[in-house]
Amino acid sequence: WKTWGVNAALSTHVAEKYKKSNIVVFSSGNIYPIVPLASGGCTEETPVAPVGEYAQSCLARERIFDYYSNQFGTRVFTYRLNYAVDLRYGVIYDIAKKLMEQVPISITSPCFNCIWQGDAAEIAIRGLLRAGSPSVIRNVTGPEIVSVKYVAEKLGELLDKKPLFEGEEANNAYISNAAKAMEEFGYPSVSVETMITWQAQW
């Protein structure tokens, strides 16, 4: 109930109070379906298919701001993020932590997208200038589809640890195509290779 309260009910109050503002609405790539790796990831045109209450409530937040954007002309930039990483959290951190603790790393979901938190924050701020009515939707992530196994092995080389893996690699995952965002905002300033190196050093 708290998730729905924050993501849906609170969004209604915010949209009502600030309906004459430009608004960046944070959402998630989790509202998309799992897709084949060969697809290149979900685009903004991919029909949403949220699984679970968190993803459903994220879509509810989007739809509430869509309503205000269409009904009252509120300028909205819908920011579908997956996944921001920092040295203290995120997918690369999770892999590094398991590597250091010699805990098996699941490769059932074999790939992911990520973007450095600083680059993600910059796009969010610049998104205020891209907001529109009806709302403008953009996928925000890095340009690469990154292999879990590759990241683990690269970290293993840097940390002198042999990664342990479990599960079988599927041929699909939660991945997004951020080509439109790349065209509008430019490529992220921090590459995946740099993130891996920084994570190992940290």
RORO-276652 format. One record per residue (C-alpha): x, y, z; residue number from 0. Coordinates in Angstrom, 3 decimals, always signed. Layout:
<pts>
east,north,up,k
X,Y,Z,NUM
...
</pts>
This chain:
<pts>
east,north,up,k
+0.000,+0.000,+0.000,0
+2.880,+2.381,+0.702,1
+4.345,+1.816,-2.785,2
+1.015,+2.695,-4.384,3
+0.564,+5.645,-2.041,4
+3.917,+7.146,-2.997,5
+3.913,+6.269,-6.703,6
+0.233,+6.858,-7.499,7
-1.702,+8.797,-4.833,8
+1.099,+11.291,-4.121,9
+1.630,+11.785,-7.865,10
-1.949,+13.018,-8.183,11
-1.369,+15.733,-5.562,12
+1.928,+16.799,-7.176,13
+0.429,+16.918,-10.684,14
-2.534,+18.939,-9.427,15
-0.423,+21.486,-7.519,16
+2.207,+21.932,-10.248,17
+0.115,+21.492,-13.380,18
+1.511,+24.709,-14.904,19
+5.118,+23.533,-14.444,20
+7.563,+21.547,-16.530,21
+7.856,+18.155,-14.806,22
+10.325,+15.277,-15.176,23
+8.541,+12.081,-14.131,24
+10.872,+9.277,-13.077,25
+9.761,+5.862,-14.232,26
+11.438,+2.520,-14.834,27
+12.415,+0.192,-17.647,28
+10.700,-2.495,-15.572,29
+7.370,-1.458,-17.046,30
+8.498,-3.040,-20.334,31
+8.369,-6.783,-21.038,32
+11.409,-9.047,-21.053,33
+12.610,-9.158,-24.670,34
+15.091,-11.197,-26.756,35
+18.674,-9.946,-26.575,36
+18.765,-9.810,-30.373,37
+15.945,-7.218,-30.357,38
+18.324,-4.517,-29.160,39
+16.003,-3.672,-26.284,40
+12.623,-2.048,-25.827,41
+12.047,+1.278,-27.523,42
+9.601,+3.962,-26.444,43
+7.106,+2.393,-28.867,44
+7.221,-1.040,-27.208,45
+3.867,-1.792,-25.501,46
+4.257,-1.789,-21.734,47
+3.670,-4.985,-19.756,48
+4.509,-4.346,-16.091,49
+4.907,-7.423,-13.885,50
+4.470,-7.001,-10.145,51
+3.141,-4.175,-8.026,52
+6.261,-2.000,-8.140,53
+6.283,-1.891,-11.952,54
+2.490,-1.477,-12.045,55
+2.659,+1.452,-9.642,56
+5.398,+3.074,-11.764,57
+3.085,+2.873,-14.760,58
+0.279,+4.336,-12.618,59
+2.529,+7.323,-11.858,60
+3.160,+7.781,-15.586,61
-0.527,+7.586,-16.424,62
-1.481,+10.160,-13.794,63
+0.958,+12.675,-15.261,64
-0.207,+11.708,-18.779,65
-3.718,+12.644,-17.702,66
-2.654,+16.075,-16.473,67
-0.487,+16.613,-19.538,68
-3.382,+15.893,-21.883,69
-6.151,+17.458,-19.794,70
-4.412,+20.615,-18.558,71
-1.401,+21.044,-20.854,72
+1.164,+20.207,-18.173,73
+4.546,+19.834,-19.855,74
+5.925,+16.395,-18.923,75
+9.113,+14.485,-19.667,76
+8.676,+10.802,-18.751,77
+12.060,+9.386,-17.824,78
+12.205,+5.565,-18.070,79
+15.462,+4.677,-16.345,80
+17.367,+1.393,-16.121,81
+19.666,+1.253,-14.334,82
+21.685,+4.018,-12.699,83
+24.897,+2.881,-11.029,84
+27.220,+4.433,-8.471,85
+30.197,+2.895,-6.716,86
+27.950,+2.352,-3.649,87
+25.058,+0.617,-5.437,88
+23.813,-0.787,-8.703,89
+24.313,-3.879,-10.833,90
+28.102,-3.585,-11.137,91
+28.416,-3.105,-7.371,92
+26.203,-6.165,-6.765,93
+28.366,-8.303,-9.041,94
+31.575,-7.036,-7.403,95
+30.218,-7.701,-3.901,96
+29.329,-11.302,-4.787,97
+32.726,-11.745,-6.407,98
+34.559,-10.503,-3.308,99
+32.455,-12.718,-1.042,100
+32.839,-15.653,-3.457,101
+29.068,-16.007,-3.716,102
+27.772,-17.495,-7.007,103
+26.593,-14.886,-9.505,104
+23.367,-15.706,-11.326,105
+23.541,-15.528,-15.107,106
+19.900,-16.526,-15.621,107
+19.284,-12.942,-16.713,108
+22.436,-12.679,-18.820,109
+22.538,-9.006,-19.734,110
+21.580,-5.558,-18.498,111
+21.776,-1.854,-19.317,112
+23.297,+0.716,-17.006,113
+24.264,+4.375,-16.903,114
+26.526,+6.286,-14.545,115
+24.449,+8.138,-11.909,116
+26.008,+11.496,-12.791,117
+25.022,+11.123,-16.441,118
+21.533,+9.998,-15.439,119
+21.131,+13.068,-13.211,120
+22.281,+15.373,-15.999,121
+19.688,+13.965,-18.407,122
+16.995,+14.368,-15.753,123
+17.790,+18.066,-15.339,124
+18.058,+18.679,-19.077,125
+14.777,+16.788,-19.506,126
+12.978,+19.799,-18.024,127
+13.720,+21.590,-21.306,128
+12.370,+18.644,-23.348,129
+9.049,+18.334,-21.531,130
+5.945,+18.544,-23.679,131
+2.186,+18.137,-23.858,132
+1.316,+15.361,-24.476,133
+4.153,+13.975,-22.401,134
+7.484,+13.122,-24.035,135
+8.795,+9.621,-23.204,136
+12.478,+8.712,-23.260,137
+14.375,+5.597,-22.270,138
+17.421,+6.583,-20.238,139
+20.316,+4.143,-19.983,140
+23.723,+3.511,-21.461,141
+24.182,+2.542,-25.116,142
+25.514,-0.962,-24.412,143
+23.780,-4.239,-23.640,144
+26.207,-5.484,-21.010,145
+26.950,-9.146,-20.270,146
+26.798,-10.160,-16.584,147
+29.487,-12.777,-17.233,148
+31.751,-10.240,-18.951,149
+31.496,-7.776,-16.051,150
+32.179,-10.522,-13.493,151
+35.212,-11.814,-15.391,152
+36.591,-8.313,-15.949,153
+36.177,-7.497,-12.246,154
+37.770,-10.862,-11.451,155
+40.881,-9.923,-13.422,156
+41.136,-6.559,-11.670,157
+40.503,-7.977,-8.184,158
+42.366,-11.260,-8.649,159
+39.236,-13.284,-7.861,160
+37.691,-16.088,-9.901,161
+33.950,-15.544,-10.347,162
+31.520,-18.345,-9.549,163
+28.403,-18.581,-11.710,164
+25.052,-20.286,-11.277,165
+22.079,-20.866,-13.561,166
+21.736,-21.098,-17.325,167
+21.913,-18.052,-19.568,168
+18.576,-17.179,-21.124,169
+18.320,-15.410,-24.460,170
+16.177,-12.569,-23.112,171
+16.302,-9.878,-20.411,172
+14.966,-6.519,-19.242,173
+16.844,-4.299,-21.684,174
+16.062,-0.903,-23.168,175
+17.073,+0.928,-26.308,176
+18.023,+4.529,-25.469,177
+18.899,+5.629,-29.018,178
+16.491,+8.600,-28.901,179
+17.995,+9.882,-25.655,180
+21.521,+9.416,-27.056,181
+20.563,+11.498,-30.107,182
+19.099,+14.303,-27.990,183
+21.463,+14.393,-25.010,184
+24.641,+12.803,-26.358,185
+26.410,+9.685,-25.158,186
+27.173,+9.280,-21.437,187
+30.491,+10.701,-20.280,188
+31.401,+7.544,-18.325,189
+31.743,+4.235,-20.196,190
+30.984,+0.761,-18.862,191
+34.702,-0.088,-18.946,192
+35.441,+2.934,-16.758,193
+32.623,+2.023,-14.358,194
+34.037,-1.499,-13.992,195
+37.555,-0.155,-13.323,196
+36.297,+2.418,-10.811,197
+34.229,-0.249,-9.054,198
+37.247,-2.518,-8.663,199
+39.352,+0.362,-7.328,200
+36.592,+1.366,-4.886,201
</pts>
